[in-house]
Amino acid sequence: MKALFALGLVLLILGIGSFVIPIPHRENHGVKIGDTSIGVTTQHNEGVPRAVSVILVVAGVAMTLAGARSR
């Protein structure tokens, strides 16, 4: 059950990190006419939805506790 404990720890770290670390997202907008192209690149920092972060933390805690108890 050491794998269950390790997987729970990874989920817990990912869940906590998803609360504070934004995910960068780039978009290229442009027009290409012949050999000439005109464009703009925009960048957004999007976060993970809070519900997903909470689910990751709860699942990580549950799996860590289950892995620790079965040792």
Sequence and secondary structure as in RCSB ss.txt:
>XXXX:A:sequence
MKALFALGLVLLILGIGSFVIPIPHRENHGVKIGDTSIGVTTQHNEGVPRAVSVILVVAGVAMTLAGARSR
>XXXX:A:secstr
 HHHHHHHHHHHHHHHHHHH  EEEEEEEEEEETTEEEEEEEEEEE   HHHHHHHHHHHHHHHHHHHHT 
